[in-house]
């Protein structure tokens, strides 16, 4: 196990001009890498405005395939930075559409993708109108800097994803989000910190910033450690880089003291999939 890794969350205020969003993202990725960040995460749907605030067929124009402009741009940005980049986009795959995060290694190669499993339908978060539920499960990405997992926004409130990732050996989970209700900030912190503690992993929540219509995305990105305490943040509401140094040895130290994974009883958990609500 590597001893430590510097990670970064990119807080940014996306606009309706994709080229501008990519330029800002590229600049902030370079700035994070210059400060030593080796795993860099962008916020949810960073290259587009927050179009799920309304339902409109016109918004499907923001969807892109893997070989589209955004992933292609970030592959080069990752290569130049020498860092892993986590890139959430509106993915078009044939005739289906997903809220997807691509994981790109420091050489610019796509390691894989995570498709958002839990898709909400709420006022200003009309995501079911655009995204099919994820169909790839909860993949783990082996990088040069540690074992990475990704969840997306609403997923943070479902502990099953974190537990699956932990059992598959993940060390750090990045959660790109788009949260605009500042009064809900503590809910996000509690949910992420609880799953970090229950699984002995790092959880780095990376949020959007800026005003879009009636929504005020508040930033406040943070990283929770394997003991459940915040090791970085919450940050403010401005665009910029949020750095977090992760001591990977702390994972085994915490798990040896708090043996939650060891004391699991999967033989008693059948009702998780049998009970219907």
C-alpha positions in Angstrom: 0.0 0.0 0.0 1.3 3.4 -0.9 1.8 5.6 2.1 0.0 8.8 1.2 -1.4 10.7 -1.8 -2.4 14.3 -2.3 -5.9 14.7 -3.8 -7.9 17.6 -5.0 -11.5 18.6 -5.6 -12.2 21.3 -8.2 -15.0 23.7 -7.2 -16.2 25.6 -10.3 -19.2 27.5 -11.5 -20.2 26.0 -14.9 -21.9 28.1 -17.6 -23.9 27.5 -20.7 -20.6 27.7 -22.8 -18.9 24.3 -22.8 -15.6 25.7 -24.1 -15.4 28.1 -21.2 -16.1 25.3 -18.7 -13.4 23.2 -20.2 -10.9 26.0 -20.2 -11.6 26.7 -16.5 -11.4 23.0 -15.6 -8.2 22.6 -17.5 -6.7 25.6 -15.7 -7.8 24.3 -12.2 -6.5 20.8 -13.0 -3.1 22.2 -13.9 -3.1 24.4 -10.7 -4.0 21.4 -8.6 -1.2 19.3 -10.2 1.3 22.0 -9.7 0.5 21.9 -5.9 1.1 18.1 -5.9 -2.4 16.6 -6.4 -2.2 13.2 -8.0 -5.9 12.4 -8.0 -8.2 15.3 -9.1 -12.0 15.3 -9.1 -14.4 17.6 -10.9 -17.9 18.4 -9.8 -21.1 16.7 -11.2 -21.8 17.7 -14.8 -19.0 20.3 -14.7 -18.9 20.9 -18.4 -22.6 22.0 -18.7 -25.0 24.3 -17.0 -27.3 22.6 -14.5 -29.9 21.7 -17.1 -31.7 19.1 -14.9 -33.4 22.0 -13.2 -36.1 21.8 -15.9 -37.4 19.2 -18.3 -36.7 20.0 -21.9 -35.9 17.8 -24.9 -33.5 20.5 -26.0 -31.2 19.7 -23.1 -30.2 16.4 -24.6 -27.9 18.4 -26.8 -25.5 18.4 -23.8 -25.0 14.7 -24.0 -21.7 13.3 -25.3 -20.1 9.9 -26.1 -16.9 8.8 -24.5 -14.9 10.1 -27.5 -16.7 13.5 -27.4 -15.2 16.9 -26.7 -15.1 16.7 -22.9 -13.5 13.4 -22.3 -11.0 14.0 -25.1 -10.1 17.4 -23.6 -9.6 15.8 -20.1 -7.5 13.0 -21.4 -5.0 15.5 -22.6 -5.3 17.5 -19.4 -4.7 14.5 -17.3 -1.6 13.6 -19.4 -0.2 17.1 -19.0 -0.9 17.1 -15.3 0.5 13.6 -14.7 -2.6 13.0 -12.5 -5.7 10.9 -12.4 -8.7 12.9 -13.3 -12.3 12.1 -12.4 -14.6 13.6 -15.0 -18.4 13.6 -14.6 -20.4 14.2 -17.8 -23.8 13.7 -19.4 -23.0 10.5 -21.3 -24.7 9.3 -24.5 -24.2 5.7 -25.3 -26.1 4.7 -28.4 -29.7 5.5 -27.6 -29.3 5.6 -23.8 -28.2 8.4 -21.6 -26.4 8.3 -18.2 -25.0 10.6 -15.5 -21.5 9.2 -15.7 -18.0 9.8 -14.2 -15.0 8.8 -16.3 -11.8 7.9 -14.6 -8.7 8.9 -16.6 -5.2 7.9 -15.6 -2.1 10.1 -15.5 -1.1 8.9 -19.0 -4.5 10.1 -20.5 -6.0 6.6 -20.8 -9.6 6.0 -19.8 -9.6 3.4 -17.0 -13.3 3.1 -17.0 -16.6 4.8 -15.9 -19.1 4.8 -13.1 -22.8 5.4 -14.0 -25.0 7.0 -11.3 -27.1 4.2 -9.8 -29.5 6.3 -7.7 -31.2 8.9 -9.9 -33.5 11.4 -8.2 -36.6 13.2 -9.4 -37.0 16.3 -7.4 -37.8 20.0 -8.1 -34.7 21.4 -9.8 -33.2 17.9 -9.9 -35.3 16.4 -12.7 -32.7 13.7 -13.4 -35.0 10.8 -14.2 -36.1 12.9 -17.3 -32.6 12.6 -18.6 -30.6 9.7 -17.1 -31.1 6.0 -17.1 -30.1 4.3 -13.9 -26.5 3.1 -13.9 -26.0 -0.4 -15.2 -22.3 -1.0 -14.4 -22.6 -1.6 -10.6 -19.9 -0.1 -8.4 -16.5 -0.5 -10.2 -13.1 0.0 -8.6 -10.2 1.7 -10.4 -6.7 0.7 -9.6 -4.5 3.7 -10.2 -0.8 4.5 -9.6 -1.8 6.5 -6.6 -4.3 4.2 -4.9 -7.5 2.3 -5.3 -10.4 4.7 -6.3 -14.1 4.4 -6.4 -16.7 7.0 -7.5 -20.3 7.7 -6.5 -22.4 10.6 -7.8 -24.3 13.1 -5.7 -27.6 11.4 -4.5 -25.7 8.1 -4.2 -24.1 9.5 -1.0 -27.3 8.8 0.9 -27.3 5.1 0.0 -24.8 3.2 2.2 -24.8 0.1 0.0 -22.6 1.6 -2.6 -19.9 2.6 -0.1 -20.0 -0.9 1.5 -19.6 -2.7 -1.9 -16.7 -0.5 -2.8 -15.0 -1.0 0.6 -15.4 -4.8 0.2 -13.8 -4.6 -3.2 -10.7 -2.9 -1.7 -11.3 0.8 -2.4 -9.2 3.3 -0.4 -10.9 6.6 -1.5 -14.3 7.3 -2.9 -14.9 10.6 -4.8 -18.4 12.0 -4.8 -19.0 14.8 -7.4 -22.2 16.6 -6.4 -24.5 19.5 -7.4 -26.1 20.6 -4.2 -27.7 24.1 -4.0 -29.6 24.1 -0.7 -27.1 25.4 1.8 -29.3 24.4 4.7 -28.7 20.8 3.6 -25.0 21.0 3.9 -24.8 19.2 7.2 -26.8 16.3 5.8 -24.1 15.8 3.2 -21.3 15.9 5.7 -23.1 13.5 8.1 -23.9 11.0 5.3 -20.4 11.0 3.8 -18.6 10.9 7.2 -20.8 8.1 8.4 -20.0 5.9 5.4 -16.3 6.8 5.7 -16.3 5.7 9.3 -18.4 2.6 8.8 -16.1 1.3 6.0 -12.7 2.8 7.1 -12.2 4.7 3.8 -11.8 8.3 2.6 -14.8 10.0 1.1 -14.1 13.3 -0.8 -17.3 15.2 -1.7 -16.7 17.8 -4.5 -19.5 20.3 -5.1 -20.5 22.9 -7.7 -20.5 26.6 -7.0 -22.3 29.6 -8.4 -25.8 30.9 -9.1 -27.8 29.2 -11.9 -31.4 30.4 -12.1 -33.1 29.9 -8.8 -30.3 27.7 -7.5 -27.2 28.8 -5.5 -24.6 26.0 -5.5 -22.7 26.5 -2.4 -19.4 24.5 -2.8 -18.3 23.5 0.7 -16.3 20.5 -0.6 -14.8 18.3 2.0 -13.0 15.1 2.7 -13.9 12.7 5.5 -11.3 10.3 6.8 -11.6 6.6 7.7 -12.3 7.5 11.3 -15.3 9.6 10.3 -13.7 13.0 11.0 -13.2 15.7 8.3 -9.6 15.8 7.2 -10.2 18.7 4.9 -12.9 21.3 4.6 -15.6 22.2 4.3 -14.4 24.8 1.8 -16.0 28.1 0.9 -18.2 28.9 -2.0 -15.7 30.2 -4.6 -14.2 28.5 -7.6 -10.8 26.9 -6.8 -8.9 23.9 -5.7 -9.5 22.0 -2.4 -6.5 19.9 -1.5 -6.6 16.9 0.9 -3.6 14.8 1.9 -4.7 11.2 2.5 -2.7 8.9 4.8 -3.4 5.5 3.3 -1.8 3.7 6.2 -4.6 5.2 8.4 -7.1 2.9 6.7 -5.6 -0.3 8.1 -5.0 1.3 11.5 -8.6 2.4 11.8 -9.9 -1.0 10.6 -7.8 -2.9 13.0 -9.3 -0.9 15.9 -12.9 -0.6 14.6 -13.5 -4.0 13.0 -16.9 -3.3 11.4 -16.0 -5.2 8.2 -14.8 -8.2 10.1 -18.0 -8.5 12.1 -20.4 -8.3 9.1 -23.1 -11.0 8.9 -24.0 -11.3 5.1 -25.9 -14.5 5.8 -28.5 -12.3 7.6 -28.8 -9.6 5.0 -31.1 -11.3 2.5 -34.0 -9.1 3.4 -32.1 -6.1 1.8 -33.2 -7.4 -1.6 -36.3 -9.3 -0.6 -38.2 -6.7 1.4 -40.2 -4.4 -1.0 -41.3 -0.8 0.0 
